[in-house]
């Protein structure tokens, strides 16, 4: 399958790599600043995290792909 699937076309976080970018930025020690740089607030992040979590629950291969991206 696609190593970087686009699951939410037309959104700021359309691809898995977009979500990984947010997750890595959140680990920077300044999560609010990281979100602001990406044009997001905590409410938007929460919605995005919920949507991606639901997709990963439906398709466990997404979690595997995400783990590989996070490690890379």
Secondary structure as the mmCIF struct_conf table of DSSP 4:
data_model
#
loop_
_struct_conf.conf_type_id
_struct_conf.id
_struct_conf.beg_label_comp_id
_struct_conf.beg_label_asym_id
_struct_conf.beg_label_seq_id
_struct_conf.end_label_comp_id
_struct_conf.end_label_asym_id
_struct_conf.end_label_seq_id
TURN_TY1_P TURN_TY1_P1 UNK A 3 UNK A 4
STRN STRN1 UNK A 6 UNK A 6
BEND BEND1 UNK A 8 UNK A 8
TURN_TY1_P TURN_TY1_P2 UNK A 9 UNK A 10
BEND BEND2 UNK A 11 UNK A 11
TURN_TY1_P TURN_TY1_P3 UNK A 12 UNK A 13
STRN STRN2 UNK A 15 UNK A 15
HELX_RH_AL_P HELX_RH_AL_P1 UNK A 16 UNK A 26
TURN_TY1_P TURN_TY1_P4 UNK A 27 UNK A 28
BEND BEND3 UNK A 29 UNK A 29
HELX_RH_AL_P HELX_RH_AL_P2 UNK A 31 UNK A 37
TURN_TY1_P TURN_TY1_P5 UNK A 38 UNK A 39
HELX_RH_AL_P HELX_RH_AL_P3 UNK A 42 UNK A 58
HELX_RH_AL_P HELX_RH_AL_P4 UNK A 60 UNK A 71
#
